[in-house]
Amino acid sequence: QVQLVESGGGLVQAGGSLRLSCAASGRTFSSDAMGWFRQATGKEREFVAGISWSGGSTLYADSVKGRFTISRDNAKNTVYLQMNSLKPEDTAVYYCNELGASTTDYWGKGTLVTVSS
């Protein structure tokens, strides 16, 4: 049974940093492009960052470019999101999943990031 467990969220002041982790179990994701997504209250889930299976290619939403860094450790079946210079508008529940996951696919519970001004 596939499980994605996101962690590392919390309350941080604007300008601060957090590092999110996503541990996958049930099957290996080492050959899959993975991504981080977020959903703010009252809004649709949106793409944040993506990474190729090898980690050699990354992609970011314009809103986080230059501030967030996605990485992965295939040996640990884990994906990370380093978030720096956080802004109040980054407040959301953050999820990881395969890059092409749809809304009807399995999603983990996410981890809540709250950025105070």
C-alpha positions as CSV (number, residue, x, y, z in Angstrom):
1,Q,0.0,0.0,0.0
2,V,1.5,3.3,-1.1
3,Q,2.0,5.9,1.6
4,L,3.3,9.5,1.3
5,V,4.0,11.1,4.6
6,E,4.9,14.8,4.6
7,S,6.5,16.5,7.6
8,G,8.5,19.5,8.6
9,G,5.8,22.1,8.5
10,G,5.1,24.6,11.3
11,L,4.7,28.3,12.3
12,V,7.5,30.6,11.1
13,Q,7.9,34.4,10.8
14,A,8.1,36.0,7.5
15,G,11.7,35.8,6.2
16,G,12.3,32.5,8.0
17,S,13.0,29.0,6.6
18,L,11.6,25.5,6.8
19,R,12.6,22.2,5.3
20,L,9.9,19.8,4.4
21,S,10.3,16.1,3.9
22,C,8.2,13.5,2.1
23,A,8.8,9.9,2.9
24,A,7.3,7.4,0.5
25,S,6.6,3.8,1.3
26,G,4.8,0.9,-0.3
27,R,6.7,1.2,-3.5
28,T,9.8,2.9,-4.8
29,F,9.4,6.3,-6.4
30,S,13.1,6.4,-7.6
31,S,12.1,6.2,-11.3
32,D,9.3,8.8,-11.0
33,A,9.4,12.6,-11.3
34,M,8.1,14.0,-8.1
35,G,6.6,17.3,-7.0
36,W,5.6,19.4,-4.2
37,F,2.1,21.0,-4.3
38,R,0.3,23.3,-1.9
39,Q,-3.3,24.3,-1.1
40,A,-4.2,27.4,0.8
41,T,-7.5,27.8,2.5
42,G,-10.3,28.4,0.0
43,K,-8.0,27.8,-3.0
44,E,-7.2,25.1,-5.5
45,R,-4.1,22.9,-5.0
46,E,-1.3,24.3,-7.0
47,F,2.1,23.1,-8.2
48,V,5.1,24.4,-6.3
49,A,8.2,22.5,-7.5
50,G,9.1,19.4,-9.4
51,I,12.2,17.2,-9.8
52,S,13.2,14.5,-12.3
53,W,13.8,10.9,-11.2
54,S,17.6,11.5,-11.2
55,G,17.4,14.9,-9.5
56,G,19.1,16.4,-12.5
57,S,16.3,18.6,-13.5
58,T,14.1,20.8,-11.4
59,L,11.1,23.1,-12.1
60,Y,9.6,25.8,-9.9
61,A,6.4,27.9,-9.9
62,D,7.3,31.6,-10.5
63,S,6.0,32.5,-7.0
64,V,8.7,30.4,-5.3
65,K,11.6,30.6,-7.8
66,G,14.8,31.6,-6.1
67,R,13.4,30.9,-2.6
68,F,12.6,27.2,-2.6
69,T,14.8,24.3,-3.5
70,I,13.6,20.8,-4.2
71,S,15.8,17.7,-3.8
72,R,15.5,14.0,-3.4
73,D,17.3,11.0,-1.9
74,N,16.3,7.9,-3.9
75,A,18.1,5.6,-1.5
76,K,15.7,6.9,1.2
77,N,12.7,7.2,-1.1
78,T,12.4,10.8,0.2
79,V,11.8,14.1,-1.4
80,Y,12.7,17.5,0.3
81,L,11.7,21.1,-0.1
82,Q,13.9,23.7,1.4
83,M,11.9,26.9,1.8
84,N,13.8,30.2,2.5
85,S,12.6,33.8,2.7
86,L,9.1,32.7,3.5
87,K,6.2,35.0,2.9
88,P,2.7,35.1,4.4
89,E,1.3,34.1,1.0
90,D,3.3,30.8,1.3
91,T,0.9,29.7,4.1
92,A,-0.8,26.5,2.9
93,V,-0.9,22.7,3.4
94,Y,2.0,21.2,1.4
95,Y,1.8,17.9,-0.3
96,C,4.2,15.7,-2.3
97,N,3.3,13.3,-5.0
98,E,4.3,12.1,-8.4
99,L,4.5,15.0,-10.8
100,G,1.6,13.9,-12.9
101,A,-0.7,12.9,-10.0
102,S,-4.3,13.9,-10.5
103,T,-6.8,15.0,-7.9
104,T,-8.3,11.5,-7.9
105,D,-5.0,9.8,-7.1
106,Y,-3.9,9.0,-3.6
107,W,-2.6,12.0,-1.7
108,G,-1.0,12.1,1.8
109,K,-2.3,14.3,4.6
110,G,0.2,17.0,3.9
111,T,2.0,19.3,6.3
112,L,0.8,22.7,7.3
113,V,3.1,25.7,6.8
114,T,2.0,29.0,8.5
115,V,4.0,32.1,7.9
116,S,3.2,35.1,10.1
117,S,3.8,38.7,9.1
